[in-house]
Amino acid sequence: MDEIRWFKLTTNIFSDEKMRIIEDMPEKDTLFYIWIKLICMATQQYDKGGLYIAAGGRIMVRNEKAL
């Protein structure tokens, strides 16, 4: 399995529709933290962008703009 030590964020991450939705929420700081943590977890687990939360459950983190 390949190891990923870092990932890139684009400078316009806050122009992304998902980030604009998050920024309109009162708990935006917490949600942004969770978003970044999920990306970090996906890179640690590295399965072509897939993040396994539980057995049989899978969340895909495949946003080339954010990655």
N, C-alpha and C positions, 0 to 999 in steps of 0.2 A: 504494500500500500504506500502510495506517495505521501510525503509530508509537506504540508503547507505551513509556512512560518509567518506569513503576513498576507493581507489582502488590501486592495485599494478602494477608496471611496472617491467618487468624482466630486469636483468642487461644486457642482450643481445638485448635490443630493437633496437639498431642501426645496428644489423645484419639482422633484418627483411627486406625482399625485399621492402616493402613499404617505410620504413625509408631510405633505400639506394637510392631509386628513389628520394625521397624528398631531401636528402643531396646533390644530384648532381645538384639541381636547384639553381639559384642565389637567390631566395627568400626563401631559406630553413628555416631561422629563423622564418619568418612569418608563413610558412606552418606548422612547428612543433608546434608553439604556437596555431594555429587553431586546429590542430590534438588533442592536449591535452585538449583544451577548449571543443571540441566536446565530448570527453570522459567524462569530468566533467559534461557537460550538460546532457548526457545520464544517468549518475548516479543520478543526481538530479531528473530527470523525472522518473526514473526507471520503465521501462516497458519491463523487460527481455532483456535488451540490445538494445531496439529500441529507436530511437531518432526521434521525430516528428518535422519537420522543418515548415511545413504548413499543413493546413487541407487536409487530403487525401494523403499527401506526407510523406514518411517514409524512413529514412536512418538507416540501421542496423549497429550497432557497435558491432560485435561479433568476436573479435579476441582474443582468450584466451591467446595468447602469449603477447599481449599488455595490456590486462586487467588482 
